[in-house]
Amino acid sequence: MTEARWVQTPDELAGLPRGTRGYVGHPTCRRAAWDWAERLPLHAPVTLALPPLRPRDEALLGALLRRLRRIPCEGLELSLNDWGTLACCARALAGTPVTLCAGVLLAGQDTDPRIAGFLTGADQPARNVTAPDGRPARLVYAPPPAQLKTHWQTPSILGAYPLLARWGVRRVECCIPPAGLAEGFPADLAVSLYAPRVVLSVSPCADCETCRAESRPLGVLGGRAVERSLNLVTYPAELPACLPPPVDRLVRF
């Protein structure tokens, strides 16, 4: 198990212990990502996270890809968060040492598996309701089936594994340890786990300096403090004592 860290400035990146991978850019904030793309160091183990891109970003992405094709960049990873950017990078960087990753948004889980903990019988007492057809009905709690719990814990991206293989993706980045990783997980996919915060939502991107405000609390959800950092909304979560084998990297996020 290796450990990587998100950094905000070139000085923080340079100050990492030798051999420690630095994560730069941002999975949702365009401005933060492009600031790093323009000064990306190619001599250290670095992962550049790019958010879902817009048509107007094509020129910036093209300039980055031309630079990566021109200059050897061993140890560089691109963490991509939309299919279009992934396909574009895969075509442009074929034959280069750059590693492509399915970013935390692209590899997102449909639902937080801990939601099952909030949906208990005590929280959902039996009650009278009106059915969709207008008839009165009695709503009674039933525990979520095992298959549904597994679905909550499984990254959506694994359903598109053939497409990942086609584009040469070698790493998937998640916030929550997915279920069943040790059984039937593709042998050629590694998993990075973000901790100790979990992505909850993304606020609309203002694409301006106001998006650069310091992290600030937004309230409490299920007893956990919700915060916004740039335009990413997160909450804290504890890591399990034992992580499944495909998880080989912990990203301090």
N, C-alpha and C positions, 0 to 999 in steps of 0.2 A: 504494500500500500504506500503510495507516494502522496505528498501534500503539495497543493498549489495555492496561490493567494491572489486575490484581486488587489490591484494597486491603482492609484489615481494619478500619480505623477511619475515622470522619468526618474526622479531621485529615489522614489520608493522602489521602483523596479530595480535600479542599480544597487539598492541596499538589501535586496533579498539574499539569503544565504546561497552560496555557490551551488548551482545545480537545481535550485528551486524554480519551478515554472511560475511565471507571472501571467495573470489574466488581465488583459487591458481591453479598452473599448467598453461596449455596453450592449446587452441583449435587446434593449428597447429604446434607448436614447440615441438618435441619429447624430446629434452634435458631438456627444462624448465619443462616439465610435469614430467619426471622421477625424476628430482632433488627433486621435492615436494613429489612425491609418496613415496620416501624412508624415508622421515622425516615427514610424514603426522600426524598432531595432531588429536587425536580422542576424545578430551574433549571439543571441541568448535564447533559451527555451521560453517561448512566448505563445500565448493563445490570444488571438484577436477576435473578440465577439462583435459581430455585426447584427444590427436589428433588421427587421423586415424592411426592405428598401422600396423606394418609390421610383417612378420613371425618371424623375429629375436627378436621381443619384447615379444614373448610368455612367456619366462622365467620370465621377469620382471613383466608382468601382473599376472602370476600365483602366484608369491611371494606376490604381493599386495593383491590379492583375498584371499589367505590363511590367511594373517594377518587380513583382515576385517572379516573373518568368525570366527577367534579365539578371537578377542577382540570386545566387545560391542561398537558400535559407533553410538549412537543416534545423530541425527542432521547432519550426513554425507550424502552428495550427490555426485554422479558421473555424470559428464556431458560428454557424449560419442558422438563421432563424426563420427562413421562408424558403419554399421549394424553388422559386424562380432564381434566387441568388445562389442556392446550392447548385442548380443545374448549370448556371453561367460559370461559376467557379470551377466546377468539375471539368467542363469543356476547356476552359482557358488554362487550367493548371495541370492538365494531363501530362504525365511524364516528369513532373517536378516533385521534389521531396516534401511539399506542403501536405499536411494531413487535414482532411476535411472532417468536421464534427457536426452532428445534428444538435443544434443548440437547444437550450432549455425550453424555448417556446415551441420550436419545431417538434421536440421530443416530449412535449407536455403530456401530463396525465389528464384524463377526462375529469376526474374528481379526486379530491383529497381522500385517501383511504380512511383517515381519522373521522370522516363524517359519520361513519357507522357508530362511533362512540357517542355522538350527539343524538342519534336516532334510537334511543332506548325506549322500552315500554313505559318507564316512569315519565319520560319526556313527551310521550305520545299516548295519552290516555284514550280509551274508547270514547267516541262521541258520535252524535247524530249529524249527518251531512246531507246535502242534496246531490244526487248523482247527476252525471252529464245529461241523462235523459229527463231530468226534472223530478224524478221519484226520490222519496226519502230513503236513506240508507244508513246503516250502522258501520262506522269506520273503526276497525280493530287493528291494533299493532301486530305486525308479524316481523320476526327477525330477518334481516337481509340474508338471502341465500349465499352459500359459499362462492358460487360462480360470480355473483355481483360484487362481492368483496374483492375477489381476484381481479375483476375488471377495473375496479377503482384503483388498484395498485399496479396496473400494467401500463407502461407508456404507450400512448396511441401509436407512436412511431414504429413500433415493432410490427404492426399490421402492414406496414409498407416496407418491410425488410427487403424484398426483391428490388425495389426502387433504390434503397440505400446501397445495396450491393452494386447496382448498375452505375451509380455515381461515385463509387469508390469510398463511401463513408466508412470510417474505421472506429468512430467513437460516438457514443450517445451520452448526452448530459442531462441529468435528472435532478430534481429537488428532493424526491422522496424515494427511499429504497423500494424498487419495484418488486412485486411478489413473483415467485417462481423463477428467479433469474438463474438459479443453479440447475434448473431442469429445462432442457430444450432451448436454452438461449443460444443464439448464433455464436459459434466459437470465434469468429473473426471480428466481433464487436466488443470493444471495451466500454466500460461505463464510468463516467465521472459523476460524483455526487456532490451537489452544492450544500453547504452547511455553514452556519446553523440556521439560516433563514430559508423559508419556502416561498416561492412566487405565488401570490394570491390573485393579482390582477394587474392590468396595465392602465394607467390613466391616459387620457388623450394627450398626445405630444404637442406641447405648445411651440416646439422648435425655436425656443428663444432662451434668453438668459434666466428667466424665472424658473425654468426647468432645472436649473443648476442649484437650487436651494439645498441647504443642508437637510439631512434626513430628519423627518419630523413625525411625531406620533399622530395617528389618525383615529385611535380608539382601541377598543378591546373586542375581540371576537373569540368566543369559546374560552375565555380566560387567558387569551394570548394577545399581547400588544401588537397591533397592526401599525406598520410604518410605511412611509413613502420615501424612497431614495431616487432622486431624479423623477422619472415617471413610472417607476416600478413599485408596486405595492406588495409588501412581504409581511410574514409573521414568523416568529421563532418556532423551532421544532427540535426535539431531542433526537440524537442519533441512536439507533439500536445498538446493543452491546456487540452484536456480531453482524457484519455485513456480508451479503452473498458474494461468491467468488468473482463474478464479472466486474464488480466494483473494485477498481484498482487505483483510483485517485480520489482524494478528498479535496474539494475546492473551498477554501475559506472565503465565504461570500457575505 
